[in-house]
Amino acid sequence: MTHVPSWLLLAGLVVGVTGGTAAAQALVRHRFPHLRRGEQNEVATFLFPVVAVVYGFLIGFIVLALWGQVNAADQTARTEGAAAVQMTRGLDVFGKQEAARIRQGLSAYGRAAEAEWYAAAAGRTAPEAERALDRLHSAYGTIRPRNDTQRAFLSSSLSSLRELSSARTERLLEARTDSGPPPSLWMAVLLTSGLILGFSVVFGSERAPIHYGMVGAVSVLVAADLFLVTELSYPFLGEFSTSPEPLRAVIEVLSSPH
């Protein structure tokens, strides 16, 4: 699912759920023609709203929780990028060699972190990014401030470096652990989705076009809900995910004339 384009995933779910439900509906109408008279509609009318409320509450709860994970991941990435950009400010107060070493380390880290973005979403890290971060720590460790201005900038930069390291660790942990609802919750989603579709199928109607249209509308709704849950399950993948744009900003700042 993680490598399927969003539009293809949505189309596949709509076609699969709608087609499968339509096939089940045709089978039910053919094998149990007495259901068309609607004698069971009174029971279905009573139970369907209850199931629909539980289904809506469950989907809403899951989508809200997953959207919170996406927002948290986005904030973590922004914090990492902002800390790196902040470290590029005022490098000229240090010596040319020291500034060049830090600038080179930041550039290497930005490129390596961006390159490992999608690998990190699958739980893998790039040694290049770790080495670039180690070189940054070493570069700042060799600086010996010669005046109050350098001391102030060094203190600020070290604070940003700690924030950068913390945000990177948090991002990698989020990418490794935020992988959607657990299997038990997926079973609850699929079970309630099946109940919704099942009640719409057994609902009696003599007029087949109206019945097929109603079941088709419910199927599209269920498919859209499943699409939302699937897409939001991976904060670092898909169209709804966060992006490595904050890390690209570091490279852009370092590439601009200074």
ABEGO torsion letter per residue (X at the ends): XAABBAAAAAAAAAAAAAAAAAAAAAAAAAABAAAAAGAAAAAAAAAAAAAAAAAAAAAAAAAAAAAAAAAAAAAAAAAAAAAAAAAABGAAABBAAAAAAAAAAAAAAAAAAAAAAAAAAAGBBBAAAAAAAAAAAAAAAABBBABAAAAAAAAAAAAAAAAAAAAAAAAAAAAAABAEBBAAAAAAAAAAAAAAAAAAAABBBABAAAAAAAAAAAAAAAAAAAAAAAAAABAABEAABBBAAAAAAAAAAAABBX
